[in-house]
Structures are given as C-alpha cells and as structure tokens.
C-alpha cells in the first residue's frame, strides 16, 4: 500500500420459579417463564432484577413487577454494587427498548462489578430454550406517511428536528438518494471545487445537502457541497465545503479529485425504489422523503430512523457482561460536518494544529474505553451507522465471544484507536467465535476486525465474509514500534473479502509485531479463500513495515495472490522477518522472488522494494489437480476454521 501521508451459558443452578403472569403488549401475550439461574455456578445465588416493556419504573424490578427501562435497572444496579456479595443479573424480557439516551457507564458511578463479582445484563432466559429476543434500539419509529404532492410515487413524513444518515424500512437498510454517477458534463477541478459544462447541477434543490463520493483503490471519502451557482459558458460551478475540500486535497492529492464517483443526498435523486432523503430545509421541521418499493404499504410498513450515535458506552469500568442482546439502530453524524469524511480505512481526518491533518478512528456505536473484564457473549450488532463495537484506550482482558455483526456502516470490531498511545495499549483481549458479515455498508474501506495496536490479542475461530474491503486487519497505520507483542490470529474462516475495494486482503498485517519470533505475531490454522475480486488482493497480506511474523498451517487460495505485500524501502520500513511454514496455497512460490519477477508475489509497484529475511519451510502449492479437500492436512484446516460447532446454531451458521 502506498503511503497515505497520515500519519457459559447460564448456570444449571436455578432460583425459585416466579409466579406466572400474562400481560398483553402490542397485541401479543407475554408470559413469565421461570427466571434464569445465577450467573456464576457454584457461587452465591445472584441478585436478580427484571425489566419488561410492560413494566413500570416505579415498581421494584422483581419478576412479577419489573422495571420498564434499562436505564432504571442501571440506577438500581448502582445502588447495589458497593456491597456486592454475589453477581447482579439484570434480566430483560423480550421486546424492543427504544433508548431515550445512551446507556453510559463510568468508573465512579457504581456500574462495575466488585469483590470478584459481576454485573450481568442479559436477555431473559439467556442460554436456555426459553430465551427471549431483546433489542436495545437507538432509533425513532417514523409514522404519519402521506404522498408527496410534488413528487409522484414519493411519500413523506414529518420528523421534527431529526438528524440521521441511515433509514431502515421493514428492517432493511434503505439507500440514500443518489444520482448514480458523478457530475454531468465536462468537469474541471478548481481550487474551491468544480466547474462543469452542464447546467443540470444548477437545477438541483437543496444543494447544501449534496455529497460527492470519492472511491479509490483502498480508500474512500466524501465531501459536502457548499453551493451551486452559474459557471463559465452557462454551465455550473460547484463549491465544496472548504474544510473537507482542503483535507481531501491534502490526503488524496488534488490530481485525484477530478472525477467524483457519485453525487448523493439530493431530493432530485429519488428515482430508485427504496431510496430516501432527509429534507432539512426548514429548521426543526424536517421531512423524510421515501420512494417505496413495489408492494410496500407505507401505512403498515415499519420505518425506523436511527437517532442516537451511541447505544452503550463505558469508561473506566470493569466486570460487566452483556448476553443475548441485540444492539441496533444507531447513526453517526460526523460525515455530515463541514470537514466531511475524508477517510482511509476506518480513519477519518480532521484539521489539526499548524494546518496538519489529524487522523481519528471511526467510533463504535457500542464503545468501552479503559475497560477491563467486559464480556459480550451471544449478542447481535446490526443496523448501526459507525463501527459495531470498540474497545480502546488501554482496555484489557475483555472478551467478545459468539456474537453476530452485520449491516453496519463501517467496521465490525475495532480494538484501539488512532493515533495509539504507547502508554495505553490494549492488552490481552479475546475476539472469538463471532460471525462478522456484510459490514462496511456506507464506508467501504472497512474491516471486519481491526486490532490497531494491541498486545496479547487473540483473534480466533471467527468467520468474516462478504465485506467490501479487508477481513481481519492487524497493525497500526504508521510505523509505531513497540506497541504490538504476542498477538495471535488463529483458526479463522475468511472469505468473500475485497468485494468492492482492492489492495487489501483476507488477513492484512502491518507494522512491527514483536522483538523476535518468540514474541511476534502468529497467524495459524486459518482458512482464507474465495475472494478473487478486483485487480489486486492478497489472502495473507504482509504489507509495509511488517516485521516478526510467523505464518503457518494456513489454507489460502482463490485470491489474486496468496501472499504478498509492499515492502517500503523508504524510512527503514521494509517487510522483514516473516516465516512461512506448513501452509497450503495456490499461487505462491517456495522462495520469495523480487518484485515484477512473479505476478503472485510482490506487486509491480514503483514504490515497493524487496522484502528481507523471509523463511519458507514445508509449504505446499495447490493445483487444480490437487485441491485442498483432497489433502487431509489441508482439509483439516478447513474443517476446524471458523466458529466452533457449539456456537454455530446460535450464530445462524446452521
């Protein structure tokens, strides 16, 4: 890659059964099942609290008289944690809880478990046959739809002061209205934006809402339009938002901005069924416009507009678990700011001191910072506008196990933020047996899992598939040495990556990841397959300053290249000290050849040099006549990769 110039389930020990009750909610009948068991087998019975959509926050939070909101349950937890002698378990009965505000947890508020005990928030009956589905939603239900008298086939609804960048219709992400192409006419780049010979842009209503999308090989960004006016020769002048335009010119280079990929977010682009636009031309009296798909009845079809940018966050907290919950319907509004979304991977730029750029990480809609022993088990993250889940700022010994991440605007899981702090590196976090798929819905240069600079990280037995860019990314974006030690990427199933952007891979590695092979990164027993998209992507990609890595016992095939990367000769950042042992691949060679000499090795890029200190031992090249399934050792890698059998039903893989 070229330099971007930027820097158990519930215990079998049960408590007494609750008295069965039935309450009608939204046309359905709710019956109280037996309460779940203690959250920790062999310990004092947990204190049980209950929340239900039919509850009342003035009630005591018992099974018979539950609270109504998670926020009320959180206040009760805070009153109890100081004297904890057992776990506290908050059981949420089935239903959708629309959050009025984010659930925020902090060091001094009493949210953490104490004395070796945990606070657990879980779906009622988690891990049993009577587990109930629970959703924590940051969205607003949009009703009152009526035909738009000015646009045939378009419907509108009043939404007050709503701000959002996403809309979900009948549970599915709707597309923002777009032109489907770049600017019309003969386009010329100027210091402030563009001129075009076409008069069409002058007819576009609400030009201040327009966004221009820029798509390159492995990065993507968008900038807002300040205005459109008459241009030379009766054409049009498009003036871009100044802050974003400067950032884009600095990051991408002004010569790269001559042809925007698409124009989006205008009321005149509501041609495609299933597209939408938020009209903000009257402050406080915003309207949603939507063109239904065939057969959609807007008087009955559920529509949800994400409103909160954060669903759940924690700072300085510890010993908390979340089980069996769905986190859904959150947006992220930073791309709508004047500085836009000038981005590389899941980073976006903002003006810094002295005219320099500052790289920030796209946050998680669920985010924990300086957190320890936080567990997410058996949850679902979906319909989200940023990244799904974030652990950062010296967060350690956290577990993300058996969750699903899908329909997310950016990445699935991010560990750490950029720029990382060498004094506050994440440590010993475990990302295991998750299914991450169909992420990067809006911001395509996203990864399923990204460890930006942690030590002792385990990324194991996950499945990552159908992503627009990279599956698993390990490494900082800059040469920040001394951060990463003892990381393991093992037993993952990765396929269908790089479906839109190139110059990435199934498992993408960067940076110095140890001081020797003894404490360096180990990438082992992964199946990385079936992603032959675009002109250049790599199964296991050792890029830029990759150093102290062992790549062993992996099955890698049906990528443009099985192994490779760009060894940066400048700044003492070549790829070096990488061992390849016992791998099965279909287009690598038993020795590393110089760039340009072999199309399956290093790319023929003028800014890439030759790697140093590479080792190859007992690797097997696959051919069409001897595919992986025909070789027992290779077939065993495929069989064991991905979530373990005990997780697959819950994840929806079986």
N, C-alpha and C positions, 0 to 999 in steps of 0.2 A: 504494500500500500504506500502510495506517495505521501510525503509529509504534508499535513493539513495546515501547518503554521499555527497550531493551537496546542498552544501548549497542550396405648393398648386399649386400646379399646377400653370400654367401661369395665370396672371390676365386677367379678361374679358375685361379690358380696353385696346383697341388696338391703335397702332400708325398708321399713314398713310401707305397704301399699297405700296410696292415697284413696280417699273416698271418690268413687267415680262420679263425675258430673258431666252434663252435656249442655253446651251453650251454642245457640245458632249465631253464626258470624257470616255475613255476606252470602246468605243462602245456604251455607254448609253447616254441618253439625260437628262440634268439637267435643270429643270425649277424653276425659283424663285417664291416660294409661298409667300403669304403675310407674313411680318415679325411678330415675336411674340410680345406679349404685354409687357408692363412694368413688371418688376419682382416683383413689390410690388403695390398691389391695393390701390388706394386712396392717392398715393404719386405722386411727380413729375415724369413725364414720364422718363423712364430710357434712358440713353445714350446707343445706340445700335452700336455694332461693329460686323463685319461679317468675317468669314473665309470659304474658299471653296477650294477643291482640284484643281479647275481650276482658282484660284485666283492668285494674284501676290503680293509679299511682298512690292513692290514699290507703290502699289495702296493705297488709303486712308482707306480701310476697311469698305466701305459702302456696302449696299445690292447689288448695281449694280457693284461695283468694290471692291470685298472683298480681304482680305489678303489671302495668300496661306498656312500659317503655324500658329499653335497655339502659337509658340514662338514669332512671330511678333505681334500677338494680345496681348500677355502678355507685351511686351515692350510698346505698346500703352496704355494699362491699367496703367502701372506705371507712364506714363506721365500725367495721368488724375486724379489720386486718391488724390493728395494733395488738390485739390479744389473741392472735390465731393459735389454736391448738390442733387444728385439722384443716384440710382443704376447704375452701369455699367454692361451691359449684352453683353457677347461675344457669338454670335450665330454661331455654327459650322454647315455648310452644310454637307449633307450626304456623307460618304466616309470613307476611311481608311487613317489616317495621320500617316505616319511612322516617329517616332521621331528620329532625329539625336542625341539628347542628352536628358537627363531627363528634365522635366519642374520643376525647383526649385524655390520655393517662400521663401522669408525671411523677417524678421522684418523691415529692413531698406531699402528695395528695392522698396517699394511702391506697393506691391502686395495686401495689405489688404484694405478692405472697411473702410470708415471713416465717421464721423459725423452721425452715425446711419444708414448709407447706406452700401450696399453690392456689392461686385464684383461677378458676376454670369457667369460661363462657362456652356453652355448648348447646347444640340442638337437643331438644328433649328426646331422651332415649338413644343418644349417640352410641353407635356400635351395636345396637340391638335391632331386632326385627320391627320394633315399633318406633324407630327413629322418625321424627317429623321434619319436613323441609322448612328451613328458616332462611329468610333473606333480609339482610340489612341494606337498605336502599337509600341512596342519596338523591333520588330523583323525585320529580313532581309529575303527578298524573295530569295530563292535558285533556280537558273536555271542552264542550261548547263549540265543536267544529261546525262550520257552515260554509257553503260555497262562496268562493271569492268572486264578486261580481265583475272584477276587472280581468280575471284570468280564467278562461274556460277550462274546466277539469281540475282546477286547483281549489283546495279547501284551506280555510284559515281559522285560527283560534286566538283569542286574546290571552296573553300570558304575563301582563304587568311588566315588572322590571327584570324578567328572566334573562340571564346570560348563560349561554351554553354553546358548546361546539359539537355536541352529539345529540342524536334523537333516535329513540327506539320505538318501532311500530310493530305491534304484535310480537314483542320480544326480540325483534331483529333490528340490527343497525341500519338506519336509513342513510342514503348518500346525500352529502351536501350538494346543492345545485352547482353544476359546473358546465362550462362551455364545451368541454370535451376535447379542447385543443388549446394552443397558445393564442397569442394576439393575432388578429387577422391583418392582412395586408403585408406590405414590405416594411419590416420593423428595423429600426435603428436604435442602438443604445446611446443614451446621453448621460451626462453627469448626474442627472436627477431622476432618470427613469428611461422612458422610451418615446419615440415618435413612430407613427405608422401612417402609411398612405391611406389606410381605411378610415372611413368616417364612423364605422359601426360602434366603436367604443364610446363615442360621444352620446349615443342613444341609451347606453346602459344606465339604469336607475340605481340610485344609492351607490355611486362609485367608491365612496369611502369604506364600503364593506368588502370590496373586492380583494382577493388574494391571488398572487401569482405563485405557482408552484414550480420549483426548480429540481429536476431529478438528474443526478449524475451517476457514475458507476456504483459507488458505495456510500454516497451521502445524498441527502435530500433536505430541502429547506423551502420556506415560503415567506413572502413579504407582503404586507398590506399596501393598498393604493391610497394615496392621499387625495388625488383628484384626477379628473379627465377634462381636458379642455381642447379647444380647436388648435390644430397643429399645422405645420407647413403644408401648402398645397391643398388646403381644405381637408387635411387628414386629422389626426388626433394626437395629442400629447398626453402621455400617461405619466403622472408624477407619483413616485413611490414614497412611502413613509421614510423619512430621512434617516432615522436611526437604523432601521433594518437594512436599508439600501447600502449604507456605509459598511455595516457588518458583512453583508453578502459580498460586496466588492473586495473587502479585506480577506475574507476566508476563501471564497471560491475563485477569486480573480475576476476583474471586470470583463475580461475577454470571454469568460464562461457564461455570462449572464445575457447573451444576445438572443437566446431563444427560450423563453419560459415554456415549460412543458404543458401547463394548463392554467386557465383562468377559472377561479372558483368563487362561490358565495355571492351570487347576484340574483335578484328576483327575475331577471330576464332569462335565466338558465333553467327554469323549472319545466323542462321539456320531457325529461325521462321519468316514467312512473317510479314511485318510490323515492323521489328526491324532495329535499326540504330546504327552506331558507328562513332565517330569523330576521324579521324586519324590525330594526331598532330606530327607525327614523323619527319616531315620536317618543321622547324620553319618558319612561315609566308606563308607556302604553304600547309595549312591544307586541308583535303578532307573529305567530308561527304560520308559515305557508307550506303546504304539502300537497303533492300530486299523488293520489292513491294508485296503487297497483290494481289491475283488473280484479274485480270481485271484492275489494275492500270496502266495507261499510263504515264510514267514519263515525257514525252514531254508536257503533258497537266495538270497533277495533280499539284495543288498549294502546295508548300512546304515553310514553314516559320520556320526559326531558331531564337528563342529569343536571343537578343544580349544585351540589356540594363538590368541592375539589378534593376534600379529604373525608374518608369514611371513618377511619380509625387511625389514631397515632399514639405513640408513646415515646417519652423522653426520660431516660434515666430509670426506667422501670425494670423489674425482674420477676421471674417465677410466675408467669401468666400463660395460660393456654387457651386456644380458640379451636373448637372442634365442630365439624359438621355444619358450618355456616356458609351462606353464600354472600359474598361482598359484591354489590352491584350498583350500577347507575351513578357513576361519578364522572365529572368532566375535568378539564384542566384548561385554564384560560390564558396562560402566559403567551401562547402563539398569537393571541388577539391584541397583544400590547404593541405599541409603536415599534419596538425592537423585533417583533415577529418571532419567527422560528428559523433562524439560521443555524443549521444543525450538522453535526457529524456523529454518526451512531446515535446513542441516546443522550447526547450532549447538545446543549443549545448555548448560543453566545449572547452575552450582554456587554455593553460598554464598560470598560474598566478604567483604571487610572492612567493618565497620560495618553489617552487615546487608544490604549491597547484593549484587546478583547479578553473577556473572562469567560471561561467555559464552565457551565453549570450542568448538573445531571438532571434529566427529567425525573421528577419525584415519583414515589409510589402513592397511589390513592389510598393505600394502607402502608404506613411508614413507621418504623421504630428506629430510634437513634439512641446511642449509648445505652443499649438494652442488653440484658443477659437472661439466658434461660427462658426465652419466649418460644412457645411452640405453636405452630399452625399445623393441625392434623385433620385431614379429611374435609377440607373446605373447598369452596369453588369461588374463583375470582373471575368475574365476567362483566361485560358492558361497562368498561372503565376507559377513561379518557387520557390517562397518563401511563405510568408503569403499574403493574399489578401490586407487587409487594417489595418494599425496600427495607433493608437493614443497613445502617450506616453509622459513621462517627463512633468507632470503637465499640461496636456491638459484637458480643461474643457468646459462644456456646448456645446459639439459637438453633431451632430445628424447624424445617419446612418439609413436611412428610405427608405424602399421599394426597396432595391437593391437585385440583384442575385449574389451569389458567387458560382462558380462551376469550376471544372477542375483546381484545384490549388494544387501545390505540397505539401504544408504544410497546415496550418490552414486558416480559412476564415477571421475572425476579431480578432485582439488582442488589448486589452486595457492595456497599461502599458508594461514595460519591466522589466527584472530581471537582477540583484537584484534591487528591487524598492527602491526609496529614500523616507524616511518618510517625508521629507520636500517638496517633489514634487509629491504628489499623484494626479492622475487623479481625477476629480470631476464632478459630475452631467452630465455625458454623457449618451445619449439615443441610444439604438440599437433596432429598432422597425420595424416590418412588413417586414423583409427580408427573403429570401429563401436561405439557405446555404445547398448545397448538393454535393456529390461526390468530396469532398476535400481530402487532405492527399494522393494525387496520388503517390508521391515519398517518403515522410516522414510520415509513417503511424501512429505514436504516436501523432497525431494532433487532435485539437478540432475545432468544427465549430465556436464557440465563446469562447474566453478566456479573462476574466477580472482578471488580475494578482494581483491587489491590490488597486482598486479604492474605492471612497466613493460616495454615492448618485447615483450610476449607475442604470439605468433602462434597463433591457433586456426583451422586451415584444412583444408578438404576432409574433415571428419569427417561421419559420419552419426549422428544422435541420434534415436531413435524409441522409442515405446512406453514412456514414462516417466510416473509419476503426477503430477509437477509440472513443473518447467521444464527445457528442453533445454540451453541454454547460458546461464550467468549470469556477468556481468562487473560487478564493483563491490563495494565494501565495504558492510557493513550499516550503517555510521554515516558521517557526513559527515567523513571523514578526508581532508582535502585535501592535495595534494602527493605522493600515492603513485603514481597511475596516469598514465603517459605513453606515447604511441606504440604503443598496442595495436591489433591487427588481428584481426578476426573475418571471415574471407573464405571463400567457396566451400563453405560447409557445407550439408548436406541435413538439415533438421529437420522432423519430422512426428510426429503422434500424441503430442503432449505434453499436459500437464494432464488426464490421463485420470481423475484422482481429485480433485485439489485445484485450486482456481481462483486468480484474482488472480496469475497468473504468465504465462509466455509461451514462445514458441519460442526467442527470444533476448531475454533480460531484462537491461537495462542500468541501472546506478545510479552515482551519485557524480560528482565532478569528475574528468574523464579527460584533462585537459590544461590548458595555459595559453592555448591558441588552437586554431583548427582545424588549424594546421600540425603540432602535436604531439598532437592529440587522437585519440580513438578513431575508427577507420574500420570500419564494418560494411558489407561489399560482397559482391555476387555470391552471396548465399545464397538458397536455396530453402526457404521456411518456410511449410508448407502443412498442410492437412487435420487440424485439431485443434479442431473446433467442439464442445468439450465444456463442460459447466457453464454458469454464468451470466456469467462474465467471464474471458476470457483474451485475450491480445494477441500477434500474430505477432512484431513487434519492439516491445518494451515499454520505453519510456524513462520510468523511474519516479523518484519522489522528487527527489533533487538532481542528476539527470542534466545534464551540462554538457560542452561542447566535444566534440560527436559529429557525425560525418558518416555518414549512412545512404544508400547509393547503389547502384544497379543490383541491387536485390534483387527477387525474386518472392515476394509474400506474399499468401496467400489461404486462405479456408476456416478462418479463426479468427473468434472473436466480434468482434474488431476487428483490423485490420491494423496500426495504430499507435496509440499512446496511452500513458497513464500517469496518475500522480497527482502534480501539481506542488505540493509542500509550501510553503505560504506562510509558515509559522512558521519561525523560526530562520534566515532568509535562505537557504532551500534550494529555491527554485523550479526547475523544469525550464527550461533556457535554452540558447541557442546550439546548436541542433540543426538540421542541414541535411539535407533530403530531396531527393535528386537522381536522376532517371532510374529510379525504382522502378516496378514493376508491382504493383498491389494492387486488391483488390475492394471495399473499403468505406471508404476514406479520401477526403478531400476535398482540393482543391488549395490550400486555405488552412486554418489552424487556427482552428476556431471555439471560442468559450467553452464551458465545461462545461455540460451539460444541453441545449445547443442542437443537438447532433448525436450520436446514440447510438453512432456508430462512432468517435468521437474520445475525449474525456476522460470518465471515469465520473461519474455524478451523485452523487458522494460529498460530504458536507458538509465534510470535512476536506481537500479538494483545491481548489486555486485554478487560476489560469490560467498557462500557460507563457509564456516571454518569449524574444524573439529567434529565432524559428523561421524557417527558409527553405525554400521549396518551388520546385523547378525541374524541368521536363520529366518529371514523373511521369505515369503512365498508369493510369487506372482501368479495371479489367477488368469486363466484364459477362458474363452467361451467353451472349450472342451473340458475344462476342469474348474467348474464354478464352485463357489463357497459351499453350497449344500452338499456337494459330492466329497468334500474333505471333512472328516469327522472333527478335527480340531477347529476348523473354521466354522462349521455348522454349530458347534458347541458355543462359540461366541455369540452367534445369532440367537440361539435358544435362551441364553442366560441374560442377554442385554435387555434393558428396559425395566419397567416396574415388575417387581416380583409377583408371583401368581396370586398371593394372598391380597394384593392391592387391586388387581385388575378389574374385578367386578365393580367395586366402588367407584373406580375412576371412569368406568364406562368403556373399558377396552374389551370386555367380553359381554 
